[in-house]
Structures are given as C-alpha cells and as structure tokens.
Amino acid sequence: MTDIRKRRSRDPVATREAILEAARALLAKDGPEGISLSEVAALAGVNRGTAYQHFETREKLIEATADWVSDRMFRSVFGDPETIGERRVEQVDIADTTDRLAIFAMENPELCRIWLLQLLSSPDPMADPFWREYEGSLQRFAETDLAQDGIDVEVLSVMMLAGAFLWPVWASSHARPDEERRDLARRVAQESLRLCMYGSMRADRFPGIADRLRDGLARTRPPSSSKKE
C-alpha cells in the first residue's frame, strides 16, 4: 500500500487519469446526477482529499470528463489532432466519417450525451476541439460547390450530433442486444447521409454516396405486401 501511495504522489498524471477513468465508469452507469467526488475517489482507489486536489468540484470533474470524450471522439472520427491539420473538404470520405461517429456514439452513449449537454451549455463551444473541427468542416463544405445554398452550419451541426447521440438512447430503451448495435449505428449513419444528400449535399457531385443510399434503402425497405384481388 505504501508503494502505491508513493508512486501516485510522484505521478500526478497517472492519479488524475485513474480519477477520470473512475468518473467515466460512474457517469456511464449512473449519469451526471448520480456522481459524487467521494464515490469517484473510492472507485479510483485514492482518498477524497487527493480527488479534490485534482478536481475542486464535481462540476469540474464532469467538465474534464467531457473534454476526454471530445478528444476520443476527435481521434475516432477525424484522426490524430496533432497531425491532421485543416483537411480539404474534397478529400474527406463523408460516408466513412458519418459511420465512425455513429459507431462511437453507439459504443459510448451516456458519455456522448454528457459531452453534448456540456457543449450546449458552454459559453464558448468553439473551445471544444471536436466541435471546432466538426462545425468547421461543415462550414468549409458549405462554402464549396459541393453543397446546396443557404446551409445554416451551426443548426445543422447541432441537429446531426443530437440525432447521433440520442439514437443510442432509443436503442437501449428498446432492449436491443449487443450484436444489433453495429447495425443500429449503420442505420442512423444511413439516414443522416440521406438527409444530407437531399438537404445539404449536391447529389450529382456525390454519385458514390447516392449509389450507397440506393443500395441501403433497398436492404432496409420492408417487403411489399401483396395486393388483394
């Protein structure tokens, strides 16, 4: 026990990560309303005073957890933030990006909802790296001839993320088994692409996605009932 305490005192970064990992587990299980610094400290294996040294309030702990989610989303959806730079819109695989976002949301539903609520209540959402890249990429897209005219980028960004992050709540409430989750993620990605294709993207400039949508609709459309004589 003594060795562990010495190691933690000399490695505040590891201690902070242990606290954040415990906070993520409790947030995913009980949501932000069910979390306290005392419970987080107990789960992390540190005393409450140590937890308060790193995070003075539960609100700051939740905010730090949202920052962690933002970083993981960025890496899962866009890649390494240290090397990505500002991507050219024409080089982005929009379908693949949409799939990765939907899968991440399905695998981390509670954490994504917490991040979204933190973002919506933030006085400076552009300080969040994921939001800055997500909205920024849509803004760059809207300024090209690939897009329809008159896109409200801020509204579209919120609508797309809210849909992606609330869909897993619907899936969980209907007791979907784990093996169906990837298919559920594919469905929300498919519908997001369909809405974009016929609302913000020029279909004639994205023939590959148009073909994908036609194929996807053919797979998901229920069989037609035979007409009665």
C-alpha positions in Angstrom: 0.0 0.0 0.0 2.9 2.3 0.9 4.5 1.8 -2.5 1.2 2.6 -4.3 0.8 5.8 -2.4 4.4 6.8 -3.2 4.0 6.0 -6.8 0.8 8.1 -7.0 2.3 11.1 -5.2 5.2 11.1 -7.7 2.9 10.6 -10.7 0.0 13.0 -10.5 -0.8 12.5 -14.2 -1.5 8.8 -13.5 -3.5 9.7 -10.4 -5.6 12.1 -12.4 -6.2 9.6 -15.2 -7.3 7.0 -12.6 -9.8 9.5 -11.2 -11.1 10.3 -14.7 -11.4 6.7 -15.5 -13.5 6.1 -12.4 -15.6 9.2 -13.2 -16.2 7.9 -16.8 -17.3 4.5 -15.4 -19.8 6.1 -12.9 -21.1 8.6 -15.4 -21.7 5.8 -18.0 -23.5 3.8 -15.3 -25.5 6.5 -13.3 -25.3 9.7 -15.4 -24.1 13.1 -14.1 -26.9 13.2 -11.4 -25.6 10.1 -9.7 -21.9 11.0 -9.4 -20.0 12.4 -6.4 -16.3 13.0 -5.8 -16.4 10.7 -2.8 -17.7 7.8 -5.0 -15.2 8.5 -7.7 -12.3 8.6 -5.2 -13.3 5.3 -3.7 -13.6 3.7 -7.2 -10.2 5.2 -8.2 -8.5 3.9 -5.1 -7.5 7.3 -3.8 -8.6 9.3 -0.8 -11.1 12.0 -1.1 -8.6 14.8 -0.4 -6.5 13.6 -3.3 -9.5 13.7 -5.6 -10.3 17.2 -4.5 -6.7 18.3 -5.2 -7.3 17.4 -8.9 -10.9 18.4 -9.2 -12.3 21.0 -6.8 -15.9 20.3 -7.6 -18.0 17.6 -9.3 -18.8 20.1 -12.0 -15.1 20.4 -12.9 -14.8 16.7 -12.8 -17.7 16.3 -15.3 -16.2 19.1 -17.4 -12.9 17.2 -17.5 -14.7 14.0 -18.5 -16.4 15.9 -21.3 -13.0 17.1 -22.5 -11.8 13.5 -22.5 -14.8 12.4 -24.6 -14.2 15.2 -27.0 -10.6 14.1 -27.5 -11.6 10.4 -28.0 -14.3 11.4 -30.5 -11.9 13.5 -32.4 -9.4 10.6 -32.7 -12.1 8.1 -33.6 -13.8 10.3 -36.2 -11.1 12.5 -37.6 -7.8 11.0 -36.5 -4.8 12.4 -34.5 -5.5 16.1 -33.7 -1.7 16.7 -33.6 -1.2 15.8 -37.3 -4.5 16.3 -39.0 -4.3 20.0 -39.8 -7.1 21.6 -41.7 -8.5 18.9 -44.1 -9.5 19.7 -47.6 -13.2 19.0 -47.9 -12.8 17.3 -51.2 -10.5 14.7 -49.6 -12.9 13.8 -46.8 -14.8 10.5 -47.0 -18.1 11.8 -45.7 -19.8 8.4 -45.6 -16.9 6.9 -43.6 -16.8 9.8 -41.2 -20.5 9.5 -40.6 -20.2 5.8 -39.9 -17.3 6.4 -37.4 -19.3 9.0 -35.5 -22.4 6.7 -35.3 -20.4 3.8 -34.1 -18.6 5.8 -31.4 -22.0 7.2 -30.2 -23.5 3.7 -30.1 -20.5 2.4 -28.0 -20.4 5.4 -25.6 -24.0 6.6 -25.3 -24.0 8.1 -21.9 -20.6 9.8 -22.3 -21.7 11.3 -25.6 -24.9 12.7 -24.1 -22.9 14.2 -21.2 -20.5 15.8 -23.7 -23.3 17.2 -25.8 -25.1 18.7 -22.8 -21.8 20.3 -21.6 -21.3 21.7 -25.1 -24.8 23.1 -25.4 -24.5 24.9 -22.1 -20.9 26.2 -22.8 -20.4 29.9 -23.3 -17.7 29.1 -25.8 -18.4 25.9 -27.7 -15.5 26.7 -30.2 -13.1 26.0 -27.3 -14.0 22.3 -27.7 -11.7 20.6 -30.2 -14.3 18.1 -31.6 -17.0 20.8 -32.1 -14.5 23.2 -33.6 -13.4 20.6 -36.2 -17.0 19.2 -36.8 -18.6 22.6 -37.3 -15.5 23.9 -39.1 -15.6 21.0 -41.6 -19.3 21.6 -42.3 -18.6 25.3 -42.8 -15.8 24.6 -45.2 -18.1 22.2 -47.0 -20.9 24.8 -47.2 -18.5 27.2 -48.9 -17.8 24.8 -51.8 -19.8 24.0 -54.9 -20.4 20.5 -53.4 -23.1 22.0 -51.1 -26.6 23.3 -51.5 -27.1 27.0 -51.0 -28.2 28.6 -47.7 -27.0 26.0 -45.2 -27.1 27.1 -41.5 -24.0 25.3 -40.4 -24.5 25.8 -36.6 -28.0 24.5 -36.7 -27.1 21.6 -38.9 -24.2 20.7 -36.7 -26.4 20.5 -33.5 -29.1 18.6 -35.3 -26.7 16.0 -36.7 -24.9 15.5 -33.4 -28.1 15.4 -31.3 -29.5 12.7 -33.6 -26.4 10.6 -33.5 -26.1 10.9 -29.7 -29.8 10.4 -28.8 -30.4 7.4 -31.2 -28.4 5.0 -28.8 -30.8 6.0 -26.0 -33.7 4.8 -28.1 -31.9 1.6 -28.9 -31.1 0.9 -25.3 -34.6 1.6 -24.1 -35.9 -1.0 -26.5 -33.5 -3.6 -25.0 -31.6 -4.2 -28.2 -29.0 -7.0 -27.8 -25.3 -6.0 -28.2 -25.0 -7.8 -31.6 -27.5 -5.4 -33.1 -25.7 -2.3 -32.1 -23.5 -2.0 -35.1 -26.4 -2.4 -37.4 -28.3 0.3 -35.5 -25.3 2.6 -35.8 -25.3 1.8 -39.6 -29.0 2.7 -39.8 -28.6 6.2 -38.2 -25.5 6.8 -40.3 -27.5 5.9 -43.4 -30.4 8.2 -42.5 -28.0 11.0 -41.7 -26.4 10.6 -45.1 -29.8 10.5 -46.8 -30.9 13.8 -45.1 -27.6 15.4 -46.1 -27.7 14.2 -49.6 -31.1 15.7 -50.2 -30.8 18.7 -47.9 -27.2 19.9 -47.9 -25.1 17.9 -50.4 -25.5 18.1 -54.2 -26.3 14.5 -55.2 -24.8 15.0 -58.7 -21.4 15.6 -57.0 -21.5 12.5 -54.8 -22.5 9.6 -57.1 -20.8 7.0 -54.9 -22.9 8.0 -51.8 -26.0 8.2 -53.9 -25.4 4.6 -55.0 -24.8 3.6 -51.4 -28.0 5.2 -50.3 -30.0 3.4 -53.0 -28.4 0.1 -52.0 -29.1 0.8 -48.3 -32.7 1.7 -48.9 -33.2 -1.5 -50.9 -31.9 -3.5 -48.0 -33.9 -1.8 -45.2 -37.2 -1.3 -47.1 -39.8 -3.7 -45.7 -41.2 -6.2 -48.3 -44.2 -5.0 -50.1 -47.4 -6.7 -49.1 -49.2 -8.5 -52.0 -52.2 -6.7 -53.3 -55.5 -8.2 -52.7 -57.6 -9.3 -55.7 
